[in-house]
């Protein structure tokens, strides 16, 4: 819209008249970028969770159906969880007192 300030819209009869709402604003508001102090990755069948400092909380690994595959308390700033599961995509949720992150990983 900055390049061409003209906008034309047409719709067929019977369409919902207030289906679309256009917001014109040059800045993004309402988004707070959380500082992510947690690094989650996988190597072979192991999930690695590295925290920038020692935290208390839990690590939960879920399959793509939402079933809990593994759940354990955080007891170190560097955690390695060896999974005895089938290869595939899993979701790792790390919950600490400061933040919660959720990340997909691939188990080979």
DOTI-226712 format. One record per residue (C-alpha): z, x, y. Coordinates in steps of 0.02 Angstrom, whole numbers, plus 50000, padded with zeros to 5 digits. Each point is the difference from the previous one (the first is absolute). Layout:
BEGIN
<rec pz="Z" px="X" py="Y"/>
...
This chain:
BEGIN
<rec pz="50000" px="50000" py="50000"/>
<rec pz="50020" px="50150" py="50115"/>
<rec pz="49814" px="50040" py="49980"/>
<rec pz="49934" px="49821" py="50013"/>
<rec pz="50121" px="49878" py="50084"/>
<rec pz="49900" px="49846" py="49946"/>
<rec pz="50053" px="49910" py="49841"/>
<rec pz="49912" px="49846" py="49933"/>
<rec pz="50065" px="49890" py="49861"/>
<rec pz="49926" px="49847" py="49919"/>
<rec pz="50053" px="49894" py="49853"/>
<rec pz="49933" px="49852" py="49902"/>
<rec pz="50070" px="49827" py="50025"/>
<rec pz="50150" px="49967" py="49890"/>
<rec pz="50070" px="50176" py="50008"/>
<rec pz="50178" px="50023" py="50055"/>
<rec pz="49992" px="50032" py="50187"/>
<rec pz="50152" px="50113" py="50010"/>
<rec pz="49960" px="50104" py="49846"/>
<rec pz="49977" px="50161" py="50098"/>
<rec pz="50109" px="50073" py="50135"/>
<rec pz="49943" px="50153" py="50097"/>
<rec pz="50128" px="50115" py="50077"/>
<rec pz="49940" px="50121" py="50132"/>
<rec pz="50118" px="50144" py="50026"/>
<rec pz="49978" px="50186" py="50013"/>
<rec pz="50165" px="50048" py="49920"/>
<rec pz="50081" px="49969" py="49833"/>
<rec pz="50172" px="49922" py="50010"/>
<rec pz="50134" px="49956" py="49877"/>
<rec pz="49968" px="50144" py="49880"/>
<rec pz="50137" px="50125" py="49968"/>
<rec pz="49947" px="50152" py="49902"/>
<rec pz="50142" px="50041" py="49884"/>
<rec pz="50036" px="50182" py="49971"/>
<rec pz="49963" px="50033" py="49818"/>
<rec pz="50117" px="50130" py="49927"/>
<rec pz="49950" px="49963" py="49820"/>
<rec pz="49856" px="50077" py="49903"/>
<rec pz="49947" px="49916" py="49836"/>
<rec pz="49866" px="50068" py="49882"/>
<rec pz="49961" px="50015" py="49815"/>
<rec pz="49951" px="50143" py="49887"/>
<rec pz="49946" px="49951" py="49823"/>
<rec pz="50134" px="49877" py="49942"/>
<rec pz="50134" px="50051" py="50125"/>
<rec pz="50044" px="49919" py="50166"/>
<rec pz="50061" px="50120" py="50134"/>
<rec pz="50104" px="49937" py="50146"/>
<rec pz="50045" px="50123" py="50137"/>
<rec pz="50116" px="49950" py="50140"/>
<rec pz="50022" px="50102" py="50160"/>
<rec pz="50189" px="49992" py="49976"/>
<rec pz="50124" px="49942" py="49870"/>
<rec pz="50009" px="49810" py="50002"/>
<rec pz="50079" px="49864" py="49895"/>
<rec pz="49893" px="49860" py="49933"/>
<rec pz="49889" px="49952" py="49854"/>
<rec pz="49828" px="50037" py="49931"/>
<rec pz="49911" px="49860" py="49910"/>
<rec pz="49835" px="50019" py="49907"/>
<rec pz="49904" px="49839" py="49968"/>
<rec pz="49841" px="49965" py="49903"/>
<rec pz="49861" px="49901" py="50081"/>
<rec pz="50072" px="49838" py="49928"/>
<rec pz="50160" px="50030" py="50098"/>
<rec pz="50106" px="50044" py="49848"/>
<rec pz="50129" px="50138" py="50025"/>
<rec pz="49952" px="50151" py="49895"/>
<rec pz="50137" px="50116" py="50064"/>
<rec pz="50148" px="49984" py="50118"/>
<rec pz="50123" px="50135" py="50050"/>
<rec pz="50117" px="50055" py="50137"/>
<rec pz="49949" px="50140" py="50116"/>
<rec pz="50109" px="50150" py="49962"/>
<rec pz="49903" px="50141" py="50082"/>
<rec pz="49876" px="50032" py="50140"/>
<rec pz="49871" px="50049" py="49867"/>
<rec pz="49983" px="49878" py="49855"/>
<rec pz="49883" px="50012" py="49849"/>
<rec pz="49986" px="49846" py="49890"/>
<rec pz="49909" px="50025" py="49834"/>
<rec pz="49924" px="49835" py="49949"/>
<rec pz="49963" px="49957" py="49820"/>
<rec pz="49870" px="49868" py="50045"/>
<rec pz="49816" px="49968" py="49979"/>
<rec pz="49877" px="50077" py="50123"/>
<rec pz="49964" px="49891" py="50149"/>
<rec pz="50048" px="49953" py="50177"/>
<rec pz="50183" px="49974" py="50041"/>
<rec pz="50100" px="49957" py="50155"/>
<rec pz="50146" px="50109" py="50052"/>
<rec pz="50130" px="49926" py="50117"/>
<rec pz="50125" px="50119" py="50078"/>
<rec pz="50143" px="49913" py="50088"/>
<rec pz="50126" px="50098" py="50102"/>
<rec pz="50126" px="49949" py="50131"/>
<rec pz="49876" px="50054" py="50134"/>
<rec pz="49836" px="49928" py="49936"/>
<rec pz="49901" px="49925" py="49857"/>
<rec pz="49827" px="50062" py="49954"/>
<rec pz="49880" px="49936" py="49868"/>
<rec pz="49856" px="50103" py="49935"/>
<rec pz="49872" px="49986" py="49860"/>
<rec pz="49981" px="50146" py="49881"/>
<rec pz="49888" px="50040" py="49852"/>
<rec pz="50074" px="50054" py="49834"/>
<rec pz="49879" px="50098" py="49890"/>
